[in-house]
Structure formats: structure tokens, C-alpha cells
């Protein structure tokens, strides 16, 4: 069972699959957090985004490959950090990988990021 700790206000956000129209906002979030954007746009269809108050406040991407998947570009707007948004996005992304029968997920988030713990503690398992 996945357990996500939520701080006040997280329920105001809606997590959904990204579309190509979301790319400019995703790129802006990544750039503001000094994260790479190179190569990410090609996988925007496999991103999840979090929306609140009519704007994107978080995103996480999944790159699918025959041998597994790469969880990348986990980012949360500075005003939304510390509420559990990163952990929620990472857990949902890993659940999508599991549903897609990925045989493993490699995670490339900063080791001290709070949502990195969620990635380390969640196992996709073998299909």
C-alpha cells in the first residue's frame, strides 16, 4: 500500500497525464529549479503534472525503454515544496511504470530531495 504524507493544501492540486501543450510550463519549472530540459520534451506524453490554481505546480517524467524505464525530471514549484507533492508525483509515476509492466525503474533525482526517498522505497518489481 502506498502511503503519502500530505500537508495542508495538497488536496487543492490535481494530478493528470501531461500533454504537449504542457511542455512550456514543464520546461519553465525545470529551468527554475536548475534541472536539465534536454531530451525531456520527447517524452512529454509520459509525464504526469500537478495543477493548482490554474497553473502547473509539479511534474515528473517517465522514459520507457524495452529493458525498463527512467524516472526523470521530478520537479515541484518552490511555493509547493514541503507539502508531499514530489512524493505523490514520484509514487504515481512508479505506479504507471508498474501498470506498463516495466521490469525496473531507474531514478535520477537529487539524493537529498524529499521525494527521492519515495523512489528508493517503492519497488516496481518484475513483470
Backbone as a ProteinNet text record, in pm:
[ID]
protein_1_A
[PRIMARY]
XXXXXXXXXXXXXXXXXXXXXXXXXXXXXXXXXXXXXXXXXXXXXXXXXXXXXXXXXXXXXXXXXXXXXXXXXXXXXXXXXXXXXXXXXXXXXXXXXXXXXXXXXXXXXXXXXXXXXXXXXXXXXXX
[TERTIARY]
84.5	0	88.7	56.3	130.6	72.2	159	114.4	186	110.1	167.7	131.1	231.5	207.5	171.6	60	14	4	60.7	49.8	-73.1	-121.1	-237.7	-218.9	-323.2	-320.1	-296.2	-241.7	-212.1	-339.3	-448.5	-574.6	-626.1	-572.2	-612.3	-549.7	-452.7	-383.4	-446.6	-442.1	-494.6	-379.3	-355.9	-250.4	-314.3	-251.6	-303.7	-188.4	-220.2	-122.2	-95.6	28.5	66.4	30.6	20.3	2.6	112.3	124.6	227.8	204.7	81.1	51.9	111.1	142.4	200.6	351.5	415.7	560.4	619.3	569.4	631.2	631.6	522.8	516.6	609.3	617.8	709.8	853.2	887.3	1023	1054.6	957	979	1005.4	930	953.1	1093.5	1132	1264.1	1374.7	1360.6	1460.3	1471.4	1358.1	1358.7	1426.5	1422.9	1485.4	1624.4	1674.6	1807.4	1822.1	1716.6	1718	1726.4	1784.6	1800.2	1667	1657.3	1539.6	1572.2	1699.3	1742.4	1686	1617.2	1563.4	1429.3	1388.4	1263.9	1139.3	1140.8	1021.7	978.8	1072.6	1039.2	955.3	953.3	880.2	762.7	721	616.8	487.4	459.1	338.2	342.3	461.4	476	507.7	477.1	490.3	357.3	364.9	249.6	271.3	164.3	173.8	72.4	104.6	12.5	-29.7	-158.9	-214.7	-281.4	-268.6	-340.2	-358.5	-471.5	-499.8	-472.5	-501.4	-487.3	-346	-250.3	-111.8	-46.9	58	131.7	221.1	215.6	297.6	394	389.5	480.8	473.5	579.3	584.1	685.7	666.7	763.8	749.2	862.1	860.5	902.6	859.6	896.9	941.6	1062.1	1110.6	1103.8	1026.3	1009.5	1107.5	1168.8	1261.4	1228.3	1276.9	1248.1	1292.6	1405.3	1460.3	1415	1330.2	1282.8	1243.6	1250.9	1210.5	1302.3	1309.2	1386.5	1289.9	1288.7	1210.4	1297.8	1248.5	1332	1250.6	1322.5	1264.6	1156.2	1177	1083.6	1106.8	1004.1	1017.6	888.5	904.3	790.6	819	719.6	730.3	772.8	858.8	913.3	803.2	692.4	582.7	509.2	527.5	457.3	547.4	673.9	765.1	732.9	761.5	738	595.9	513.9	374	348	448.3	429.9	402.5	407.4	376.9	477.4	607.2	709	692	667.8	648.1	525.1	416.6	294.9	320	386.9	415.5	505.3	609.4	701.1	628.6	549.4	476	377.4	308.4	214.8	288.1	404.6	483.6	531.8	576.7	620.3	501.8	385.5	265.8	234.1	252.5	232.1	331.2	455.1	556	517.1	466.8	422.8	308.3	211.5	97.5	143.5	247.4	301.8	393.1	406.4	487.2	635.7	684.1	828.5	897.6	1006.8	1076.7	1164.4	1179.6	1255.2	1251	1273.9	1276.6	1404.5	1476.4	1594.6	1551.8	1594.3	1554.2	1674.5	1657.6	1768.2	1730.8	1687.1	1658.9	1771.5	1783.9	1887	1867.5	1973.9	1960.4	1902.1	1915	1862.1	1718.9	1666.4	1529.7	1432.3	1333.2	1238.3	1168.8	1136.6	1067.2	1160.9	1292.8	1386.5	1364.7	1328.4	1300.6	1187.5	1082.1	969.2	1014.1	1101.6	1150.7	1234.8	1319	1403.2	1321.4	1212.5	1134	1025.5	1002.7	897.3	960.4	925.1	980.2	877.4	922.1	832.9	819.8	926.8	922.9	935.8	934.5	946.8	810.7	796.6	668.8	651.8
-117.9	0	123.9	220.3	345.4	442.7	500	598.8	729.5	832.6	963.2	1057.8	1120.5	1220.4	1350.5	1408.1	1528.8	1644.4	1752.9	1875.8	1952.1	2047.4	2124.7	2186.8	2179.9	2241.4	2143.8	2027.2	1931.1	1884.7	1876.5	1832.6	1931	2051.5	2151.2	2124	2034.4	2004	1882.5	1883.3	1774	1716.3	1585.9	1519.3	1454	1476.6	1422	1394.4	1322.4	1298.8	1430.1	1450.6	1572.4	1560.1	1675.6	1680.1	1770.3	1771.8	1856.2	2003.8	2043.3	2182.6	2220.1	2121.4	2146.9	2169.7	2137.8	2143.1	2278.4	2391.5	2519	2538.2	2500	2514.4	2414.2	2292.5	2192.7	2242.4	2289.5	2340.7	2457.7	2544.7	2658.3	2610.7	2510	2454.9	2394.9	2317.1	2254.5	2360.2	2460.2	2566.6	2643.5	2676	2749.5	2670	2537.2	2450.9	2403.8	2461.2	2427.6	2278.9	2223.1	2084.4	2082.1	1977.2	1971.3	1954.4	2018.5	2003.3	1923	1906.3	1836.1	1693.6	1661.2	1527	1501.8	1587.7	1564.3	1581.7	1679.6	1708	1587.3	1506.5	1388.6	1287.6	1300.5	1205.5	1270.5	1388.2	1462.6	1382.1	1293.5	1211.3	1115.5	1089.6	1002.9	1081.7	1211.1	1293.6	1296.4	1314.2	1349.8	1492.8	1567.7	1705.1	1725	1818.6	1857.9	2001.2	2025.7	2158.7	2208.9	2336.8	2402.8	2548.8	2602.1	2742.7	2778.8	2686	2713.5	2712.8	2660.8	2654.7	2523.9	2485.6	2365.2	2394.6	2305.7	2323.4	2206.3	2108.2	1995.5	1908.1	1829.6	1737.4	1627.7	1516.9	1407.3	1330.7	1285.3	1216.4	1071.5	994.7	854.2	829.9	782.9	743.7	591.9	539.3	393.7	336.5	225.5	152.9	4.7	-74.1	-216.9	-284.1	-239.5	-303.2	-239.7	-137.9	-73.7	69.8	150.1	289.6	377.7	503.6	604	707.5	722.9	828.1	952	1059.8	1178.7	1305.7	1412.5	1546.8	1566	1508.6	1531.5	1672.6	1755.3	1895.8	1946.4	2031.6	2093.1	2241.8	2322.7	2467.3	2500	2600.7	2636.7	2662.8	2721.3	2750.6	2625.9	2514.5	2390.6	2286.6	2316.9	2220.3	2202.7	2083.7	2054.2	2011.6	1991.5	1952.1	1806.3	1737.9	1599.9	1585.1	1695.8	1692.2	1607	1625.1	1546.8	1398.1	1362.7	1221.6	1165.7	1241.6	1197.9	1175	1269.2	1256.2	1136	1117.9	1005.6	873.1	861.8	736.7	706.9	808.5	787.3	749	807.4	775.3	629.9	586.8	448	352.8	391	309.1	296.6	404.7	398.7	303.5	306	214.7	70.4	46.5	-88.1	-131.7	-44.2	-74.3	-104.1	-32.2	-53	-175.3	-244.6	-366.3	-342.6	-227.1	-201.3	-299.2	-358	-455.6	-389.1	-259.3	-185.5	-37.2	42.8	188.1	241.7	321.2	391.1	532.4	579.4	711.2	804.2	923.6	1019	1151.5	1145.4	1268.3	1293	1416.7	1452.5	1368.6	1308	1216.4	1279.5	1410	1473.9	1523.5	1513.5	1559.6	1472.1	1532.1	1452.5	1344.6	1372.2	1271.8	1160.5	1177.7	1070.5	950.2	976.2	867.6	780.3	841.7	765.2	675	724.8	644.5	527.7	552.5	445.4	337.5	377.2	283	211.8	249.2	188.5	99.2	-25.4	-121.5	-151.3	-148.4	-181.6	-331.1	-404.2	-548.9	-589.7	-715.2	-769.1	-802.5	-777.8	-806.5	-955.5
0	0	0	-85.5	-91	9.7	90.3	188	159.2	138.5	108.6	221.8	280.8	383.6	314.9	352.5	285.7	383.5	345.9	423.1	376.3	456	414.5	276.3	195.5	63.3	-50	-20.1	-127.6	-197	-123	-183.2	-289.2	-291.2	-391.6	-527.7	-533	-658.1	-725.5	-857.6	-938.6	-1020.3	-1010.7	-1087.2	-1209.1	-1325	-1450.5	-1545.6	-1653	-1758.6	-1831.8	-1869.9	-1941.8	-2089.2	-2152.6	-2297.2	-2354	-2485.1	-2546.7	-2514.8	-2489.5	-2453.8	-2317.8	-2235.3	-2102.8	-2108.8	-2222.6	-2227.8	-2185.9	-2234.4	-2192.4	-2039.9	-1973.6	-1827.7	-1758.2	-1811.7	-1755.1	-1769.7	-1888.6	-1912.5	-1820.3	-1795.8	-1705.4	-1562.4	-1516.9	-1382.9	-1372.7	-1474.3	-1473.8	-1474.2	-1557.9	-1567.9	-1436.6	-1375.6	-1248.9	-1137.8	-1148.7	-1047.6	-1088.4	-1198.6	-1249.7	-1281.8	-1341.1	-1385.1	-1537.1	-1594.2	-1739.9	-1812	-1927.4	-2012.6	-2138.3	-2167	-2288.2	-2289.3	-2397	-2415.7	-2349	-2259.5	-2186.2	-2272.9	-2360.2	-2440.1	-2524.1	-2566.4	-2647.1	-2568.7	-2436.7	-2351.8	-2279.4	-2324.5	-2252.7	-2240.6	-2332	-2324.2	-2205.4	-2151.5	-2035.2	-1908.1	-1908.6	-1788.3	-1713.9	-1584.4	-1502.8	-1457.7	-1446.5	-1397.5	-1285.3	-1197.8	-1091.3	-1118.2	-1112.8	-1136.2	-1009.2	-984.1	-875.1	-912.9	-884.4	-913.8	-1059.6	-1151.6	-1293.6	-1347.7	-1272.3	-1321.9	-1278.3	-1351.3	-1314.9	-1194.9	-1096.6	-976.3	-955.4	-1044.6	-1034	-1157.3	-1176.9	-1290.6	-1261.9	-1328.9	-1325.6	-1456	-1509.9	-1637.4	-1627.2	-1724.2	-1734.6	-1878.3	-1895	-2027.1	-2032.6	-2126	-2137.2	-2239	-2201.3	-2288	-2277.7	-2371.4	-2371.9	-2241.9	-2186.7	-2067.1	-1936.4	-1940.9	-1818.3	-1844.9	-1742.2	-1754.8	-1671.2	-1709.8	-1637.4	-1582.6	-1451.2	-1388.6	-1390.3	-1450.4	-1466.5	-1442.9	-1425.8	-1423.5	-1318.5	-1200.5	-1089.9	-1038.1	-1045.4	-1009	-944.6	-843.8	-776	-762.9	-793.3	-778	-634.7	-620.5	-488.9	-386	-426.4	-333.5	-286.4	-355.8	-322.5	-257.2	-239.6	-177.4	-29.7	20.1	160.9	193.7	92.8	113.3	74.8	22.6	-20.9	-169.8	-243.4	-386.7	-463.6	-436.4	-505.7	-481.2	-357.5	-323.1	-393.5	-395.1	-463.3	-611.9	-676.9	-820.3	-848.7	-769.1	-790.1	-771.1	-666.7	-643.5	-756.8	-804.9	-916.3	-1044.1	-1065.6	-1184.1	-1177.4	-1061.5	-1044.1	-1062.6	-1014.4	-1034.8	-1184.2	-1260.3	-1406.6	-1471.3	-1424	-1477.9	-1449.5	-1330.7	-1293.1	-1383.4	-1406.4	-1492.7	-1635.5	-1679.7	-1814.4	-1820.4	-1708.3	-1696.2	-1718.4	-1675	-1680.4	-1586.8	-1631.6	-1548.4	-1442.9	-1449.7	-1349.2	-1380.5	-1278.9	-1296.2	-1236.2	-1313.8	-1265.4	-1231.2	-1116.4	-1069.1	-1068.6	-1124.1	-1129.9	-1064.3	-938.1	-863.9	-764.7	-721.4	-624.5	-498.2	-445.4	-332.2	-206.3	-190	-69.7	-87.1	-207.9	-231.5	-152.9	-85.9	-7.5	-89.3	-217	-298	-343.6	-326.6	-361.2	-270.6	-145.1	-51.1	-103.2	-156.8	-210.1	-323.8	-407.8	-520.3	-470.4	-370.7	-318.4	-248.7	-183.9	-104	-182.1	-305.4	-385.6	-491.6	-490.1	-585.3	-693.5	-816.8	-927.2	-940.9	-918.7	-933.6	-1079.4	-1103.9	-1239.2	-1296.4	-1426.7	-1495.1	-1512.7
[MASK]
+++++++++++++++++++++++++++++++++++++++++++++++++++++++++++++++++++++++++++++++++++++++++++++++++++++++++++++++++++++++++++++++

